[in-house]
Amino acid sequence: MMICAYNLVQHFNPKKVYMNFIIEIKDEGLHGRDEFEGIDLTTLITI
């Protein structure tokens, strides 16, 4: 879902993109962070 928001923001040609997440799930083979290369991404909780 967030990749859609990211793609929409890219249409406006921003200088820098920052994304914040409350929870990042790394278990079970989920690698969502890999989809957002080249941007500042922060999370509060990593599971």
MARLUMRO-120265 format. One record per residue: y, x, z of N, C-alpha, C in turn; residue in three letters. Coordinates in pm, 1 decimal, padded with zeros to 6 digits. Each point is the difference from the previous one (the first is absolute). Layout:
BEGIN
+----------+----------+----------+----------+----------+----------+----------+----------+----------+------+
|  n.north |   n.east |     n.up | ca.north |  ca.east |    ca.up |  c.north |   c.east |     c.up | type |
+----------+----------+----------+----------+----------+----------+----------+----------+----------+------+
|        Y |        X |        Z |        Y |        X |        Z |        Y |        X |        Z |  Ala |
...
+----------+----------+----------+----------+----------+----------+----------+----------+----------+------+
//
This chain:
BEGIN
+----------+----------+----------+----------+----------+----------+----------+----------+----------+------+
|  n.north |   n.east |     n.up | ca.north |  ca.east |    ca.up |  c.north |   c.east |     c.up | type |
+----------+----------+----------+----------+----------+----------+----------+----------+----------+------+
| -00118.2 |  00081.1 |  00000.0 |  00118.2 | -00081.1 |  00000.0 |  00126.7 |  00087.0 |  00000.0 |  Met |
| -00001.8 |  00105.6 |  00078.2 |  00117.8 |  00086.3 |  00007.4 |  00021.6 |  00078.8 | -00128.7 |  Met |
| -00106.1 |  00023.9 | -00074.9 |  00017.2 |  00071.0 | -00126.9 |  00082.0 | -00084.9 | -00096.2 |  Ile |
| -00011.7 | -00132.0 |  00008.7 |  00081.6 | -00089.7 | -00083.1 |  00147.7 |  00010.6 |  00038.4 |  Cys |
|  00027.9 |  00003.0 |  00128.9 |  00138.7 |  00015.4 |  00045.9 |  00055.3 |  00135.6 | -00041.9 |  Ala |
| -00082.1 |  00102.1 |  00010.6 |  00040.5 |  00135.0 | -00041.0 |  00032.9 |  00003.8 | -00149.0 |  Tyr |
| -00083.6 | -00061.7 | -00082.8 |  00024.4 | -00003.8 | -00143.9 |  00127.7 | -00076.1 | -00033.7 |  Asn |
|  00027.8 | -00106.1 |  00073.0 |  00122.7 | -00075.9 | -00021.1 |  00123.3 |  00084.2 |  00033.2 |  Leu |
| -00004.9 |  00072.0 |  00110.0 |  00112.0 |  00085.9 |  00039.6 |  00022.6 |  00109.8 | -00104.0 |  Val |
| -00105.5 |  00051.4 | -00059.6 |  00011.1 |  00107.0 | -00099.3 |  00077.9 | -00044.3 | -00123.9 |  Gln |
|  00003.2 | -00128.2 | -00030.0 |  00076.2 | -00050.1 | -00115.4 |  00150.7 |  00019.5 |  00017.0 |  His |
|  00045.4 |  00018.7 |  00124.5 |  00142.0 |  00020.8 |  00027.6 |  00038.1 |  00147.4 |  00002.1 |  Phe |
| -00095.1 |  00088.7 | -00029.1 |  00021.1 |  00145.0 | -00005.4 |  00070.0 |  00055.9 |  00124.2 |  Asn |
| -00059.3 | -00017.3 |  00117.8 |  00063.6 |  00052.7 |  00121.2 | -00011.3 |  00152.0 |  00005.6 |  Pro |
|  00091.3 |  00062.3 |  00074.3 | -00006.7 |  00144.5 |  00018.9 | -00114.4 |  00037.1 |  00092.2 |  Lys |
| -00022.8 | -00079.7 |  00101.4 | -00103.9 |  00027.4 |  00098.5 | -00059.0 | -00130.9 |  00048.7 |  Lys |
| -00130.3 | -00002.0 |  00023.0 | -00067.7 | -00119.1 |  00050.3 | -00064.6 |  00034.9 |  00133.9 |  Val |
|  00023.3 | -00084.5 |  00098.8 | -00060.2 |  00015.6 |  00131.9 | -00082.9 | -00124.4 |  00029.0 |  Tyr |
| -00120.6 |  00018.4 |  00053.1 | -00083.8 | -00113.6 |  00037.9 | -00046.0 |  00019.8 |  00143.0 |  Met |
|  00003.4 | -00108.1 |  00076.2 | -00043.7 |  00001.2 |  00138.5 | -00108.8 | -00104.3 |  00018.8 |  Asn |
| -00105.6 |  00039.5 |  00068.6 | -00110.4 | -00089.6 |  00029.9 | -00025.7 |  00001.4 |  00149.5 |  Phe |
| -00044.1 | -00110.5 |  00052.5 | -00036.4 | -00004.6 |  00140.9 | -00138.3 |  00060.8 |  00018.2 |  Ile |
| -00095.8 | -00039.8 | -00082.4 | -00137.8 |  00047.9 |  00013.0 | -00047.4 |  00057.7 | -00132.6 |  Ile |
| -00062.0 |  00115.6 |  00006.6 | -00064.6 |  00060.7 | -00117.2 | -00148.5 |  00009.4 |  00030.6 |  Glu |
| -00083.2 | -00057.0 | -00085.5 | -00145.2 |  00001.0 |  00020.5 | -00059.3 |  00108.5 | -00090.0 |  Ile |
| -00063.1 |  00098.7 |  00061.6 | -00062.2 |  00108.4 | -00076.1 | -00151.9 | -00010.9 | -00000.9 |  Lys |
| -00056.2 | -00080.5 |  00087.7 | -00145.0 | -00014.9 |  00005.9 | -00051.0 | -00079.8 | -00119.1 |  Asp |
| -00129.8 |  00000.1 | -00017.4 | -00068.2 | -00081.3 | -00100.6 |  00040.6 |  00034.8 | -00142.8 |  Glu |
|  00041.2 |  00121.8 | -00024.6 |  00030.5 |  00043.6 | -00135.6 |  00131.0 | -00050.2 | -00056.6 |  Gly |
|  00088.0 | -00054.3 |  00083.6 |  00129.3 | -00046.4 | -00048.0 |  00097.0 |  00117.5 | -00002.4 |  Leu |
|  00058.0 |  00025.3 | -00113.9 |  00092.8 |  00112.2 | -00015.3 |  00128.3 | -00049.9 | -00063.9 |  His |
|  00067.4 | -00093.1 |  00064.5 |  00121.2 | -00060.7 | -00053.5 |  00115.3 |  00097.2 | -00014.0 |  Gly |
|  00004.4 |  00101.4 |  00086.0 |  00108.2 |  00098.9 | -00005.7 | -00001.8 |  00075.0 | -00132.7 |  Arg |
| -00116.0 |  00014.5 | -00061.2 | -00010.9 |  00071.9 | -00126.7 |  00074.0 | -00071.0 | -00113.4 |  Asp |
|  00019.7 | -00130.8 |  00011.6 |  00070.3 | -00076.9 | -00102.7 |  00150.0 |  00027.6 | -00001.4 |  Glu |
|  00053.7 |  00051.5 |  00111.4 |  00143.7 |  00019.3 |  00015.1 |  00035.1 |  00147.4 |  00005.5 |  Phe |
| -00025.1 |  00072.0 | -00106.1 |  00030.7 |  00142.7 | -00003.2 |  00147.7 |  00020.9 | -00030.8 |  Glu |
|  00058.7 |  00098.0 |  00066.1 |  00138.0 |  00035.0 | -00028.1 |  00104.7 | -00081.8 |  00072.9 |  Gly |
| -00042.5 | -00081.1 |  00098.5 |  00097.6 | -00075.9 |  00077.6 | -00021.6 |  00029.9 |  00148.1 |  Ile |
|  00102.2 | -00025.1 |  00080.5 | -00013.3 |  00016.0 |  00144.5 | -00065.4 | -00124.6 |  00057.7 |  Asp |
| -00116.8 |  00019.2 |  00060.3 | -00077.3 | -00109.5 |  00053.8 | -00027.3 |  00028.1 |  00146.2 |  Leu |
|  00036.4 | -00092.2 |  00087.4 | -00026.5 |  00016.3 |  00143.6 | -00078.7 | -00119.1 |  00052.7 |  Thr |
| -00084.1 |  00027.7 |  00098.4 | -00077.8 | -00105.3 |  00065.8 |  00009.6 |  00019.5 |  00150.9 |  Thr |
| -00007.9 | -00109.0 |  00074.4 |  00001.4 |  00007.4 |  00145.2 | -00139.5 |  00025.0 |  00055.7 |  Leu |
| -00100.1 | -00068.1 | -00057.0 | -00137.2 |  00009.2 |  00049.6 | -00092.5 |  00033.6 | -00117.1 |  Ile |
| -00085.7 |  00099.2 |  00018.1 | -00100.2 |  00033.9 | -00100.7 | -00137.3 | -00027.9 |  00058.4 |  Thr |
| -00075.8 | -00082.7 | -00069.5 | -00135.4 | -00036.6 |  00045.9 | -00100.2 |  00065.0 | -00091.6 |  Ile |
+----------+----------+----------+----------+----------+----------+----------+----------+----------+------+
//
